[in-house]
Amino acid sequence: MKDKILIVEDEADIAHLIQVHLTELDLDCDICVNGQQALEQALAQNYQLVLLDVMLPGISGLDICRQLRQEKPLQAILMLTSKTSETDRVLGLELGADDYMTKPFSVRELQARVRTHLRRVHALNGQALSGNNNQTHNESTNGQATTCIGQLLVDNRYHKVTYKDQAINLTSTEFELIDFFCKHPDQVFSRAQLLDHVWGYNHSGYEHTVNSHINRLRNKLEQDSSEPQIIQTVWGVGYKLNSAGVH
């Protein structure tokens, strides 16, 4: 069965151009040019990814992002913004978008980003299949499936994270970020390095993506996100997972 993509873009020419290039990836694409219609359709149907323009008639893309994240916490969302709207990019990420692209963007970059997000979605959804597997909890066909740092446990087989025996609900991108940190405890990574390793690209101007996801992880993991003990900032360098903070 083909993956389903919802393209929310009020400029019909751009929407259809995106549809053509994503169809080349053997994807099933729907188009919405109105905010209200897009929200209703995204909530009613099961889309693997929503490409969401910020400026829309009816309901704005930011409002759609907020409501989608509340109603469908695991929905993958890629925001489309103009090159000059930095505020919209930051707001979109803080409201729960997984990533953003600035217009104009290349076809190759769009296709690469979509492939990356679909890979994450497939990994997250694969937990239902994994639940029928008779392997022990510590093993997978690739070797060790869990990473444990203190009281923080990342289970790749089920795509689950627990901290102090409490389940932490994460999006697919948040999961990959904490998984990467746990595999490299106490090692400091710049935002560019995290973009490269977790998001799969390293383009100047997309650092807000890292910042917002760090903030979201802190809100979910830290006792006091204003004074983080787990995911710490190393000023002038980047971020690290502080292994002492999870014991």
VEXSEKOL-780725 format. One record per residue (C-alpha): x, y, z; residue number from 1; residue in three letters. Coordinates in nm, 2 decimals. Example, Ala and Ser with C-alpha at 12.3 -4.5 7.8 and 13.67 -1.06 7.14 Angstrom:
2
+--------+--------+--------+-----+------+
:   east :  north :     up : seq : type :
+--------+--------+--------+-----+------+
:   1.23 :  -0.45 :   0.78 :   1 :  ALA :
:   1.37 :  -0.11 :   0.71 :   2 :  SER :
+--------+--------+--------+-----+------+
END
This chain:
247
+--------+--------+--------+-----+------+
:   east :  north :     up : seq : type :
+--------+--------+--------+-----+------+
:   0.00 :   0.00 :   0.00 :   1 :  MET :
:   0.13 :   0.34 :  -0.09 :   2 :  LYS :
:   0.21 :   0.60 :   0.17 :   3 :  ASP :
:  -0.04 :   0.89 :   0.18 :   4 :  LYS :
:   0.07 :   1.25 :   0.19 :   5 :  ILE :
:  -0.15 :   1.55 :   0.25 :   6 :  LEU :
:  -0.02 :   1.87 :   0.07 :   7 :  ILE :
:  -0.17 :   2.18 :   0.23 :   8 :  VAL :
:  -0.09 :   2.47 :   0.00 :   9 :  GLU :
:  -0.32 :   2.75 :  -0.12 :  10 :  ASP :
:  -0.13 :   2.82 :  -0.44 :  11 :  GLU :
:  -0.27 :   2.56 :  -0.67 :  12 :  ALA :
:   0.03 :   2.56 :  -0.91 :  13 :  ASP :
:   0.28 :   2.50 :  -0.63 :  14 :  ILE :
:   0.06 :   2.23 :  -0.48 :  15 :  ALA :
:   0.02 :   2.04 :  -0.80 :  16 :  HIS :
:   0.40 :   2.07 :  -0.87 :  17 :  LEU :
:   0.47 :   1.92 :  -0.53 :  18 :  ILE :
:   0.22 :   1.65 :  -0.60 :  19 :  GLN :
:   0.39 :   1.56 :  -0.93 :  20 :  VAL :
:   0.73 :   1.53 :  -0.78 :  21 :  HIS :
:   0.61 :   1.32 :  -0.48 :  22 :  LEU :
:   0.41 :   1.10 :  -0.71 :  23 :  THR :
:   0.75 :   1.02 :  -0.87 :  24 :  GLU :
:   0.83 :   0.86 :  -0.53 :  25 :  LEU :
:   0.53 :   0.63 :  -0.57 :  26 :  ASP :
:   0.33 :   0.83 :  -0.30 :  27 :  LEU :
:  -0.04 :   0.89 :  -0.29 :  28 :  ASP :
:  -0.09 :   1.26 :  -0.26 :  29 :  CYS :
:  -0.40 :   1.46 :  -0.17 :  30 :  ASP :
:  -0.42 :   1.84 :  -0.20 :  31 :  ILE :
:  -0.60 :   2.09 :   0.02 :  32 :  CYS :
:  -0.60 :   2.47 :  -0.06 :  33 :  VAL :
:  -0.82 :   2.58 :   0.24 :  34 :  ASN :
:  -0.72 :   2.57 :   0.60 :  35 :  GLY :
:  -1.05 :   2.44 :   0.75 :  36 :  GLN :
:  -1.08 :   2.17 :   0.49 :  37 :  GLN :
:  -0.71 :   2.07 :   0.55 :  38 :  ALA :
:  -0.77 :   2.03 :   0.92 :  39 :  LEU :
:  -1.08 :   1.83 :   0.88 :  40 :  GLU :
:  -0.92 :   1.60 :   0.62 :  41 :  GLN :
:  -0.60 :   1.55 :   0.83 :  42 :  ALA :
:  -0.80 :   1.46 :   1.13 :  43 :  LEU :
:  -1.04 :   1.23 :   0.95 :  44 :  ALA :
:  -0.78 :   1.03 :   0.74 :  45 :  GLN :
:  -0.45 :   0.86 :   0.81 :  46 :  ASN :
:  -0.16 :   1.04 :   0.64 :  47 :  TYR :
:   0.20 :   0.94 :   0.69 :  48 :  GLN :
:   0.31 :   1.30 :   0.64 :  49 :  LEU :
:   0.14 :   1.64 :   0.62 :  50 :  VAL :
:   0.32 :   1.91 :   0.41 :  51 :  LEU :
:   0.18 :   2.23 :   0.57 :  52 :  LEU :
:   0.20 :   2.58 :   0.43 :  53 :  ASP :
:   0.19 :   2.85 :   0.69 :  54 :  VAL :
:  -0.02 :   3.11 :   0.50 :  55 :  MET :
:  -0.36 :   2.97 :   0.42 :  56 :  LEU :
:  -0.72 :   3.10 :   0.38 :  57 :  PRO :
:  -0.94 :   3.01 :   0.67 :  58 :  GLY :
:  -0.73 :   2.85 :   0.94 :  59 :  ILE :
:  -0.35 :   2.93 :   0.94 :  60 :  SER :
:  -0.10 :   2.65 :   0.90 :  61 :  GLY :
:   0.02 :   2.73 :   1.26 :  62 :  LEU :
:  -0.32 :   2.67 :   1.40 :  63 :  ASP :
:  -0.35 :   2.35 :   1.20 :  64 :  ILE :
:  -0.02 :   2.24 :   1.34 :  65 :  CYS :
:  -0.12 :   2.31 :   1.70 :  66 :  ARG :
:  -0.45 :   2.12 :   1.67 :  67 :  GLN :
:  -0.30 :   1.83 :   1.48 :  68 :  LEU :
:  -0.03 :   1.78 :   1.74 :  69 :  ARG :
:  -0.30 :   1.78 :   2.01 :  70 :  GLN :
:  -0.53 :   1.54 :   1.84 :  71 :  GLU :
:  -0.27 :   1.32 :   1.66 :  72 :  LYS :
:   0.05 :   1.35 :   1.87 :  73 :  PRO :
:   0.25 :   1.12 :   1.64 :  74 :  LEU :
:   0.15 :   1.29 :   1.31 :  75 :  GLN :
:   0.46 :   1.38 :   1.10 :  76 :  ALA :
:   0.44 :   1.75 :   1.00 :  77 :  ILE :
:   0.67 :   1.93 :   0.76 :  78 :  LEU :
:   0.61 :   2.30 :   0.75 :  79 :  MET :
:   0.65 :   2.51 :   0.43 :  80 :  LEU :
:   0.75 :   2.87 :   0.50 :  81 :  THR :
:   0.87 :   3.18 :   0.31 :  82 :  SER :
:   1.24 :   3.27 :   0.33 :  83 :  LYS :
:   1.17 :   3.58 :   0.53 :  84 :  THR :
:   0.93 :   3.45 :   0.79 :  85 :  SER :
:   1.17 :   3.34 :   1.07 :  86 :  GLU :
:   0.90 :   3.40 :   1.33 :  87 :  THR :
:   0.67 :   3.15 :   1.16 :  88 :  ASP :
:   0.94 :   2.89 :   1.14 :  89 :  ARG :
:   1.01 :   2.91 :   1.51 :  90 :  VAL :
:   0.65 :   2.91 :   1.60 :  91 :  LEU :
:   0.58 :   2.61 :   1.38 :  92 :  GLY :
:   0.85 :   2.41 :   1.54 :  93 :  LEU :
:   0.75 :   2.52 :   1.89 :  94 :  GLU :
:   0.39 :   2.41 :   1.81 :  95 :  LEU :
:   0.51 :   2.06 :   1.72 :  96 :  GLY :
:   0.62 :   2.06 :   1.35 :  97 :  ALA :
:   0.90 :   1.80 :   1.29 :  98 :  ASP :
:   1.08 :   2.01 :   1.04 :  99 :  ASP :
:   1.04 :   2.30 :   0.79 : 100 :  TYR :
:   1.15 :   2.40 :   0.44 : 101 :  MET :
:   1.18 :   2.75 :   0.31 : 102 :  THR :
:   1.05 :   2.85 :  -0.03 : 103 :  LYS :
:   1.17 :   2.83 :  -0.29 : 104 :  PRO :
:   1.32 :   2.48 :  -0.24 : 105 :  PHE :
:   1.47 :   2.23 :  -0.49 : 106 :  SER :
:   1.28 :   1.92 :  -0.60 : 107 :  VAL :
:   1.57 :   1.70 :  -0.49 : 108 :  ARG :
:   1.57 :   1.85 :  -0.14 : 109 :  GLU :
:   1.19 :   1.81 :  -0.10 : 110 :  LEU :
:   1.21 :   1.44 :  -0.21 : 111 :  GLN :
:   1.50 :   1.37 :   0.02 : 112 :  ALA :
:   1.32 :   1.53 :   0.32 : 113 :  ARG :
:   1.00 :   1.34 :   0.25 : 114 :  VAL :
:   1.19 :   1.01 :   0.23 : 115 :  ARG :
:   1.36 :   1.08 :   0.56 : 116 :  THR :
:   1.03 :   1.15 :   0.74 : 117 :  HIS :
:   0.86 :   0.85 :   0.60 : 118 :  LEU :
:   1.15 :   0.63 :   0.71 : 119 :  ARG :
:   1.09 :   0.76 :   1.07 : 120 :  ARG :
:   0.72 :   0.71 :   1.05 : 121 :  VAL :
:   0.77 :   0.35 :   0.93 : 122 :  HIS :
:   1.01 :   0.28 :   1.22 : 123 :  ALA :
:   0.76 :   0.43 :   1.47 : 124 :  LEU :
:   0.47 :   0.23 :   1.33 : 125 :  ASN :
:   0.67 :  -0.08 :   1.32 : 126 :  GLY :
:   0.63 :  -0.12 :   1.69 : 127 :  GLN :
:   0.30 :  -0.30 :   1.63 : 128 :  ALA :
:   0.47 :  -0.57 :   1.43 : 129 :  LEU :
:   0.75 :  -0.60 :   1.67 : 130 :  SER :
:   0.51 :  -0.67 :   1.95 : 131 :  GLY :
:   0.44 :  -1.01 :   1.79 : 132 :  ASN :
:   0.81 :  -1.10 :   1.77 : 133 :  ASN :
:   0.92 :  -1.38 :   2.01 : 134 :  ASN :
:   1.27 :  -1.24 :   2.06 : 135 :  GLN :
:   1.37 :  -1.13 :   2.40 : 136 :  THR :
:   1.34 :  -0.77 :   2.50 : 137 :  HIS :
:   1.71 :  -0.70 :   2.48 : 138 :  ASN :
:   1.77 :  -0.84 :   2.13 : 139 :  GLU :
:   1.68 :  -0.77 :   1.77 : 140 :  SER :
:   1.81 :  -0.90 :   1.44 : 141 :  THR :
:   2.05 :  -0.61 :   1.44 : 142 :  ASN :
:   2.19 :  -0.68 :   1.78 : 143 :  GLY :
:   2.12 :  -0.47 :   2.09 : 144 :  GLN :
:   1.78 :  -0.31 :   2.07 : 145 :  ALA :
:   1.78 :  -0.10 :   2.39 : 146 :  THR :
:   2.01 :   0.17 :   2.52 : 147 :  THR :
:   2.01 :   0.24 :   2.89 : 148 :  CYS :
:   2.17 :   0.55 :   3.05 : 149 :  ILE :
:   2.09 :   0.56 :   3.42 : 150 :  GLY :
:   1.71 :   0.56 :   3.45 : 151 :  GLN :
:   1.66 :   0.66 :   3.09 : 152 :  LEU :
:   1.58 :   0.36 :   2.86 : 153 :  LEU :
:   1.55 :   0.39 :   2.48 : 154 :  VAL :
:   1.39 :   0.08 :   2.32 : 155 :  ASP :
:   1.45 :   0.08 :   1.94 : 156 :  ASN :
:   1.25 :  -0.24 :   1.88 : 157 :  ARG :
:   0.93 :  -0.09 :   2.02 : 158 :  TYR :
:   1.03 :   0.28 :   1.96 : 159 :  HIS :
:   0.96 :   0.36 :   2.32 : 160 :  LYS :
:   1.13 :   0.57 :   2.58 : 161 :  VAL :
:   1.09 :   0.54 :   2.95 : 162 :  THR :
:   1.24 :   0.76 :   3.23 : 163 :  TYR :
:   1.22 :   0.66 :   3.59 : 164 :  LYS :
:   0.98 :   0.38 :   3.48 : 165 :  ASP :
:   0.74 :   0.64 :   3.32 : 166 :  GLN :
:   0.66 :   0.62 :   2.95 : 167 :  ALA :
:   0.76 :   0.94 :   2.76 : 168 :  ILE :
:   0.55 :   1.01 :   2.45 : 169 :  ASN :
:   0.77 :   1.13 :   2.17 : 170 :  LEU :
:   0.73 :   1.21 :   1.80 : 171 :  THR :
:   0.94 :   1.00 :   1.56 : 172 :  SER :
:   1.19 :   1.29 :   1.53 : 173 :  THR :
:   1.21 :   1.34 :   1.90 : 174 :  GLU :
:   1.27 :   0.97 :   1.94 : 175 :  PHE :
:   1.56 :   0.97 :   1.69 : 176 :  GLU :
:   1.72 :   1.27 :   1.87 : 177 :  LEU :
:   1.71 :   1.12 :   2.22 : 178 :  ILE :
:   1.82 :   0.78 :   2.07 : 179 :  ASP :
:   2.13 :   0.95 :   1.91 : 180 :  PHE :
:   2.22 :   1.13 :   2.24 : 181 :  PHE :
:   2.19 :   0.81 :   2.44 : 182 :  CYS :
:   2.42 :   0.63 :   2.20 : 183 :  LYS :
:   2.68 :   0.90 :   2.26 : 184 :  HIS :
:   2.64 :   1.00 :   2.63 : 185 :  PRO :
:   2.84 :   1.31 :   2.75 : 186 :  ASP :
:   2.96 :   1.38 :   2.39 : 187 :  GLN :
:   2.90 :   1.74 :   2.27 : 188 :  VAL :
:   2.74 :   1.79 :   1.93 : 189 :  PHE :
:   2.69 :   2.12 :   1.75 : 190 :  SER :
:   2.36 :   2.20 :   1.59 : 191 :  ARG :
:   2.51 :   2.13 :   1.25 : 192 :  ALA :
:   2.62 :   1.79 :   1.36 : 193 :  GLN :
:   2.28 :   1.70 :   1.50 : 194 :  LEU :
:   2.11 :   1.82 :   1.17 : 195 :  LEU :
:   2.35 :   1.59 :   0.98 : 196 :  ASP :
:   2.31 :   1.28 :   1.21 : 197 :  HIS :
:   1.95 :   1.30 :   1.31 : 198 :  VAL :
:   1.77 :   1.49 :   1.03 : 199 :  TRP :
:   2.00 :   1.38 :   0.76 : 200 :  GLY :
:   2.10 :   1.72 :   0.62 : 201 :  TYR :
:   2.32 :   2.01 :   0.71 : 202 :  ASN :
:   2.20 :   2.33 :   0.57 : 203 :  HIS :
:   2.27 :   2.67 :   0.72 : 204 :  SER :
:   1.95 :   2.84 :   0.84 : 205 :  GLY :
:   1.78 :   2.53 :   0.97 : 206 :  TYR :
:   1.93 :   2.54 :   1.32 : 207 :  GLU :
:   1.59 :   2.64 :   1.47 : 208 :  HIS :
:   1.49 :   2.28 :   1.40 : 209 :  THR :
:   1.74 :   2.15 :   1.65 : 210 :  VAL :
:   1.67 :   2.42 :   1.91 : 211 :  ASN :
:   1.30 :   2.36 :   1.91 : 212 :  SER :
:   1.34 :   1.98 :   1.94 : 213 :  HIS :
:   1.58 :   2.02 :   2.23 : 214 :  ILE :
:   1.33 :   2.24 :   2.41 : 215 :  ASN :
:   1.05 :   1.98 :   2.35 : 216 :  ARG :
:   1.26 :   1.70 :   2.48 : 217 :  LEU :
:   1.35 :   1.91 :   2.79 : 218 :  ARG :
:   0.98 :   1.98 :   2.85 : 219 :  ASN :
:   0.91 :   1.61 :   2.85 : 220 :  LYS :
:   1.22 :   1.48 :   3.04 : 221 :  LEU :
:   1.34 :   1.75 :   3.28 : 222 :  GLU :
:   1.20 :   1.82 :   3.62 : 223 :  GLN :
:   1.27 :   2.19 :   3.55 : 224 :  ASP :
:   1.33 :   2.26 :   3.18 : 225 :  SER :
:   1.47 :   2.61 :   3.27 : 226 :  SER :
:   1.76 :   2.44 :   3.45 : 227 :  GLU :
:   1.81 :   2.12 :   3.24 : 228 :  PRO :
:   2.01 :   1.84 :   3.40 : 229 :  GLN :
:   1.97 :   1.58 :   3.13 : 230 :  ILE :
:   2.01 :   1.75 :   2.79 : 231 :  ILE :
:   2.25 :   2.03 :   2.86 : 232 :  GLN :
:   2.38 :   2.33 :   2.66 : 233 :  THR :
:   2.76 :   2.36 :   2.62 : 234 :  VAL :
:   2.78 :   2.73 :   2.54 : 235 :  TRP :
:   2.95 :   2.81 :   2.22 : 236 :  GLY :
:   2.96 :   2.44 :   2.12 : 237 :  VAL :
:   2.63 :   2.27 :   2.12 : 238 :  GLY :
:   2.44 :   2.01 :   2.33 : 239 :  TYR :
:   2.51 :   1.69 :   2.52 : 240 :  LYS :
:   2.33 :   1.42 :   2.71 : 241 :  LEU :
:   2.45 :   1.45 :   3.07 : 242 :  ASN :
:   2.47 :   1.08 :   3.19 : 243 :  SER :
:   2.50 :   1.20 :   3.55 : 244 :  ALA :
:   2.17 :   1.38 :   3.52 : 245 :  GLY :
:   1.96 :   1.06 :   3.46 : 246 :  VAL :
:   2.09 :   0.86 :   3.76 : 247 :  HIS :
+--------+--------+--------+-----+------+
END
